[in-house]
């Protein structure tokens, strides 16, 4: 009697779960939002904080470079002064004076050329950094999108398993009522059904949290109670990945890929900037500077209170001066140390660049090797799913006919579910490896993916052969 009550309670709870899904789906039909991998990338590129910050830095670098001509503008200032003075002499007494003047000065140094070149280098490097940030954000979004699809497939797999465990329970219950199986089998079937229900709930929660985080990542805000988000895509895109072979990567090809990679480009840009800064510092420390200055007082008024005398006048002056730094000639001076520090920075960046080239060569080989293994593993996973599915179907038929026990059926179902999840997981792994390689090499996403037309052409070619 207790077992029957437990069965009824369990079946009711399962029915409530599915009815809740039905109610949610009916509500979500009012407002649906479809997101593809391309639309997700497009949204992220418009809203991502990293891209916005990089854009601000790029605008600053562009402004500094395009306005570098202001280094040749003199410093100009205007001033108006007034003063009062008193003298004990009979002829003078209290005197009021007012004047206005305009001053200009310009300092020129041989290092100005290097300063402008540094601004240009910073602007060019800023453009490349912006492109790298955009590509990195795109890679992250695409990987997250396929991760969502993987979580989605896990939910579908657990739902299918729940249906299978429910069928197992119903079959076992019929067999138990007919006296063909012991009561323990029925209890085992109930536990399996409950475990499947919990596993589904857990998978749904993981998928829901991942979806919310992804929407936040691409800058989309929704009300989950009013909007149903549909992720339109497929992990079967992994089947479109082109074959990437290590044997096709010669040393020259790898070196070419390394030199064009974003990480090496960034270090080379930093090295060029450090060399320019070193030259700028040395020229500033050792070369003389020319200073031009001029001052004009177009109007000066003086008024003596005692005898009401007024006088006006104007004046101007100009000067040219040459300043020669001498402290740079002293060993151990701060000027010399500053030049030495810049030279050390150049040497350090050269070491970093060489080390980065070595590590990238290794990374490229490792990622290509991972892609090769993943492609082979994916083929094995697909065959394993087909085998596990057939095994389960045959075991289920045998269980209904009484030639297989419940444990064998449970093991067959578990193997089928695990095989399907492993297959989807390997699809996601392959997509991730390829996206990481494309980002590492600084090439557009999809460079290693065949389009639909090329797939059709290759299929027709194979048929013709």
C-alpha positions in Angstrom: 0.0 0.0 0.0 2.8 2.4 0.9 4.5 1.6 -2.4 1.3 2.4 -4.4 1.0 5.7 -2.5 4.6 6.5 -3.3 4.0 5.7 -7.0 1.0 7.9 -7.2 2.8 10.8 -5.5 5.8 10.4 -7.8 3.7 10.3 -10.9 1.8 13.4 -9.8 5.0 15.2 -9.2 6.3 14.3 -12.6 3.0 15.4 -14.2 3.2 18.8 -12.3 6.8 19.3 -13.7 5.7 18.7 -17.3 2.5 20.8 -16.8 4.7 23.7 -15.5 6.9 23.4 -18.6 3.7 23.6 -20.7 2.5 26.7 -18.9 5.9 28.4 -19.3 5.9 27.6 -23.0 2.4 29.0 -23.4 3.4 32.2 -21.7 6.6 32.5 -23.6 4.8 32.4 -26.9 3.6 36.0 -26.2 7.2 37.3 -26.6 10.0 35.4 -28.2 13.6 36.6 -28.7 15.7 34.6 -31.2 19.5 34.8 -30.8 22.0 33.5 -33.3 25.7 33.3 -32.9 26.2 36.3 -35.3 23.5 38.4 -33.7 25.0 37.7 -30.3 28.4 38.9 -31.5 26.8 42.0 -33.1 25.1 42.9 -29.8 28.3 42.3 -27.8 30.4 44.5 -30.1 28.0 47.4 -29.5 27.8 47.0 -25.7 30.9 45.3 -24.4 32.8 47.4 -21.8 36.2 46.2 -23.0 35.5 47.5 -26.5 34.1 50.8 -25.3 37.2 51.4 -23.1 39.5 50.4 -25.9 37.7 52.8 -28.2 38.2 55.7 -25.7 41.9 55.0 -25.6 42.1 54.8 -29.4 40.4 58.2 -29.7 42.9 59.7 -27.3 45.8 58.3 -29.2 44.3 59.5 -32.5 43.7 63.0 -31.1 47.3 63.2 -29.7 48.8 62.2 -33.0 46.7 64.3 -35.3 47.3 67.3 -33.0 51.0 66.7 -32.8 51.6 69.9 -34.8 50.7 71.9 -31.6 54.3 71.1 -30.4 55.4 73.9 -32.7 52.9 76.4 -31.3 54.4 79.0 -29.0 53.1 79.4 -25.5 51.1 82.7 -25.5 49.8 84.6 -22.5 48.2 88.0 -22.0 48.4 90.0 -18.8 47.1 93.3 -17.4 48.8 94.9 -14.3 48.2 97.9 -12.2 50.3 99.3 -9.4 50.5 102.2 -7.0 53.6 103.7 -5.5 54.5 106.7 -3.2 57.7 108.7 -2.9 58.8 111.2 -0.3 60.4 113.4 -2.9 58.8 116.7 -3.7 58.6 116.2 -7.4 57.0 112.7 -7.3 54.6 111.7 -4.7 52.0 109.0 -5.2 52.0 107.4 -8.7 49.5 105.1 -10.4 50.6 102.8 -13.2 48.6 100.4 -15.5 49.8 98.3 -18.4 48.8 95.5 -20.7 51.2 93.0 -22.3 51.4 90.0 -24.5 54.1 87.3 -24.0 55.0 84.4 -26.3 57.7 81.7 -25.9 58.7 78.6 -27.9 61.2 76.0 -27.0 62.6 73.8 -29.8 64.6 70.7 -29.4 65.9 68.0 -31.8 63.8 65.4 -29.9 60.6 66.8 -31.2 60.8 64.5 -34.2 61.0 61.5 -32.0 58.1 62.8 -29.8 55.9 63.0 -32.9 57.0 59.6 -34.0 56.1 58.2 -30.6 52.6 59.7 -30.9 52.2 58.1 -34.3 53.4 54.7 -33.0 50.9 54.9 -30.1 48.1 55.6 -32.6 49.0 52.7 -34.9 49.4 50.4 -31.9 46.0 51.6 -30.5 44.3 50.7 -33.8 45.7 47.2 -33.7 44.9 46.8 -30.0 41.3 47.8 -30.7 41.0 45.2 -33.5 42.5 42.6 -31.1 40.0 43.4 -28.4 37.1 43.1 -30.9 38.4 39.7 -32.1 38.9 38.5 -28.5 35.4 39.5 -27.5 34.0 37.8 -30.6 35.8 34.6 -29.8 34.6 34.7 -26.2 31.0 35.3 -27.3 31.1 32.5 -29.9 32.5 30.0 -27.4 29.9 31.0 -24.8 27.1 30.6 -27.4 28.2 27.1 -28.2 28.5 26.4 -24.5 24.8 27.4 -24.2 23.9 25.0 -27.0 25.8 22.3 -25.2 23.9 22.9 -22.0 20.7 22.9 -24.0 21.5 19.5 -25.5 22.2 18.2 -22.0 18.7 19.3 -20.9 17.2 17.6 -23.9 19.1 14.4 -23.1 18.0 14.4 -19.5 14.4 15.0 -20.6 14.6 12.0 -23.0 16.1 9.9 -20.2 13.2 11.0 -17.9 10.8 9.7 -20.5 12.7 6.5 -20.7 12.8 6.0 -17.0 9.0 6.7 -16.9 8.5 3.9 -19.5 10.7 1.6 -17.5 8.7 2.3 -14.4 5.4 1.6 -16.3 6.8 -1.6 -17.7 8.1 -2.8 -14.4 4.8 -2.0 -12.7 2.9 -4.1 -15.3 5.4 -6.9 -14.7 5.2 -6.6 -11.0 1.3 -6.7 -11.1 1.7 -9.9 -13.2 4.2 -11.4 -10.7 7.0 -11.5 -13.3 9.5 -9.3 -11.3 10.2 -8.9 -7.6 9.0 -5.8 -5.6 12.7 -4.7 -5.5 12.6 -4.1 -9.2 9.6 -1.8 -8.9 11.3 0.2 -6.1 14.5 0.4 -8.1 12.5 1.8 -11.1 10.9 4.4 -8.8 14.3 5.5 -7.5 15.6 5.7 -11.0 12.7 7.9 -12.1 13.1 10.2 -9.1 16.9 10.5 -9.8 16.2 11.3 -13.4 13.8 14.0 -12.3 16.4 15.6 -10.0 19.1 15.4 -12.7 16.8 17.2 -15.2 16.1 19.9 -12.7 19.8 20.4 -12.0 20.6 20.5 -15.8 17.8 23.1 -16.3 19.1 25.3 -13.5 22.6 25.2 -14.9 21.3 26.0 -18.4 19.2 28.9 -17.0 22.1 30.4 -15.1 24.4 30.1 -18.1 21.8 31.7 -20.4 21.3 34.7 -18.0 25.1 35.2 -17.7 25.4 35.0 -21.5 22.7 37.6 -22.1 24.4 39.9 -19.6 27.7 39.3 -21.4 26.2 40.5 -24.8 24.3 43.4 -23.3 20.7 42.1 -23.6 18.3 42.5 -20.7 15.0 40.7 -20.6 12.2 39.8 -18.1 12.3 35.9 -18.0 8.7 35.8 -17.1 7.6 37.7 -20.2 10.3 36.7 -22.8 11.4 33.3 -24.1 14.9 33.3 -25.5 15.6 31.0 -28.4 19.2 30.2 -29.1 19.1 29.4 -32.8 22.2 27.3 -33.6 23.6 23.8 -33.6 26.6 22.0 -32.3 26.6 20.2 -35.6 28.5 23.1 -36.9 31.5 21.1 -35.7 31.0 18.9 -38.7 31.9 21.8 -40.9 35.4 22.3 -39.4 38.0 21.9 -42.0 40.8 19.3 -41.6 43.9 20.9 -40.0 47.0 18.7 -40.2 50.3 19.1 -38.4 52.1 17.7 -41.4 51.0 20.8 -43.4 52.6 23.2 -41.0 56.2 23.6 -42.0 58.7 25.6 -39.9 58.4 28.5 -42.3 54.6 28.4 -42.2 54.6 28.3 -38.4 57.1 31.2 -38.2 54.9 33.2 -40.6 51.8 32.5 -38.4 53.8 33.5 -35.3 54.9 36.8 -36.7 51.4 37.8 -37.7 49.8 36.8 -34.4 48.3 39.5 -32.2 50.5 38.7 -29.2 53.8 39.0 -31.2 52.5 42.1 -33.0 51.7 43.7 -29.6 55.1 43.0 -28.3 56.8 44.2 -31.4 54.8 47.4 -31.2 55.8 47.9 -27.6 59.5 47.3 -28.6 59.3 49.9 -31.3 57.8 52.3 -28.9 60.5 51.6 -26.3 63.2 52.2 -28.9 61.6 55.5 -29.9 61.3 56.5 -26.2 65.0 55.6 -25.7 66.0 57.8 -28.6 63.8 60.6 -27.5 65.2 60.5 -24.0 68.8 60.4 -25.2 68.3 63.3 -27.7 66.5 65.4 -24.9 69.4 64.7 -22.5 72.3 65.5 -24.8 71.2 67.9 -27.5 70.8 71.7 -27.0 67.5 73.4 -27.1 66.5 76.7 -28.7 64.2 79.1 -26.9 62.5 82.0 -28.6 60.6 84.5 -26.6 58.9 87.9 -27.2 57.0 90.4 -25.2 54.9 93.4 -26.3 53.4 96.1 -24.1 51.3 98.1 -26.5 50.0 100.5 -23.8 51.4 101.7 -20.5 49.8 104.5 -18.5 51.4 106.4 -15.6 49.6 109.0 -13.6 51.2 111.2 -10.8 48.6 112.3 -8.3 50.6 115.2 -6.8 50.9 117.2 -10.0 48.3 115.4 -12.2 51.0 114.4 -14.8 50.1 111.7 -17.2 52.4 109.8 -19.5 51.8 106.9 -21.9 54.1 104.7 -23.8 54.7 101.2 -25.3 57.5 98.8 -25.4 58.6 95.4 -26.7 61.4 93.0 -26.4 62.5 89.7 -28.1 65.2 87.2 -27.2 66.8 84.1 -28.6 68.6 81.6 -26.3 70.3 78.3 -26.6 70.3 75.9 -23.6 72.9 73.2 -23.5 72.4 70.4 -20.9 75.6 69.7 -19.0 74.4 67.3 -16.3 74.2 64.5 -18.9 78.0 64.7 -19.2 78.4 63.7 -15.6 78.7 60.0 -15.0 75.9 58.7 -12.7 73.7 61.7 -13.4 69.9 61.3 -13.5 69.9 62.1 -17.2 72.3 59.3 -18.0 70.5 56.9 -15.7 67.2 57.7 -17.4 68.8 56.8 -20.8 70.1 53.6 -19.3 66.7 52.6 -18.0 65.2 53.1 -21.4 67.9 50.9 -22.9 67.1 48.2 -20.3 63.4 48.4 -21.2 64.4 47.7 -24.8 66.5 44.7 -23.9 63.7 43.3 -21.7 61.1 43.6 -24.4 63.5 41.9 -26.9 63.8 39.0 -24.5 60.0 38.9 -24.0 59.5 38.9 -27.8 61.8 36.0 -28.4 60.2 34.0 -25.5 56.7 34.8 -26.9 57.7 33.5 -30.3 58.9 30.2 -28.8 55.7 29.8 -26.7 53.5 30.6 -29.6 55.2 28.0 -31.8 54.4 25.4 -29.1 50.9 26.7 -28.6 50.1 26.5 -32.4 51.3 22.9 -32.6 49.4 22.0 -29.5 46.2 23.5 -30.6 46.4 22.0 -34.1 47.2 18.6 -32.5 44.1 19.1 -30.2 42.0 19.7 -33.2 43.3 16.6 -35.0 42.6 14.4 -31.9 39.2 16.1 -31.3 38.1 15.4 -34.9 39.0 11.7 -34.6 37.4 11.5 -31.2 34.2 13.1 -32.6 33.9 10.4 -35.2 34.3 7.7 -32.5 31.7 9.5 -30.3 29.1 9.5 -33.1 29.6 5.8 -33.7 29.3 5.2 -30.0 26.0 7.0 -29.8 24.6 4.9 -32.6 25.8 1.7 -31.0 24.5 2.8 -27.5 21.1 3.7 -29.0 20.7 0.4 -30.8 21.8 -1.5 -27.7 19.3 0.3 -25.6 16.5 -0.3 -28.1 17.3 -4.0 -28.2 17.6 -4.2 -24.4 14.3 -2.5 -24.0 12.6 -5.0 -26.4 14.3 -7.9 -24.6 13.1 -6.5 -21.2 9.5 -6.3 -22.4 9.8 -9.9 -23.6 11.3 -11.0 -20.2 14.7 -12.0 -21.5 16.6 -9.1 -19.9 16.3 -7.8 -16.3 15.9 -4.2 -15.1 19.5 -3.8 -14.2 20.6 -4.5 -17.8 18.0 -2.1 -19.1 19.2 0.6 -16.7 22.8 0.1 -17.7 21.9 0.3 -21.4 20.0 3.6 -20.8 22.8 5.1 -18.8 25.4 4.1 -21.5 23.2 5.7 -24.1 22.8 8.9 -22.2 26.5 9.2 -21.4 27.4 8.5 -25.0 25.1 11.3 -26.3 26.4 13.8 -23.7 30.1 12.9 -24.5 29.4 13.3 -28.2 27.9 16.8 -27.7 30.7 17.7 -25.3 33.3 16.7 -28.0 31.5 18.9 -30.5 31.8 21.8 -28.2 35.5 21.0 -27.5 36.3 21.0 -31.2 34.5 24.3 -31.8 36.4 25.8 -28.8 39.8 24.6 -30.1 39.2 26.1 -33.5 38.0 29.4 -32.1 41.0 29.6 -29.8 43.4 28.9 -32.7 41.8 31.5 -34.9 42.1 34.1 -32.1 45.7 33.1 -31.4 46.6 33.6 -35.1 44.6 36.8 -35.3 42.4 35.6 -38.2 38.6 36.1 -38.6 36.3 33.6 -36.9 35.1 30.9 -39.3 38.4 30.8 -41.2 38.6 27.1 -40.6 34.9 26.4 -41.2 33.5 25.3 -44.5 30.4 27.2 -45.7 27.3 25.4 -46.9 28.1 25.9 -50.6 31.5 24.3 -50.3 30.0 21.4 -48.4 27.5 20.8 -51.2 30.1 21.1 -53.9 32.4 18.6 -52.1 29.4 16.2 -51.6 28.6 16.4 -55.4 32.2 15.8 -56.2 32.3 12.7 -54.0 29.1 11.4 -55.7 30.6 12.0 -59.1 33.8 10.1 -58.2 
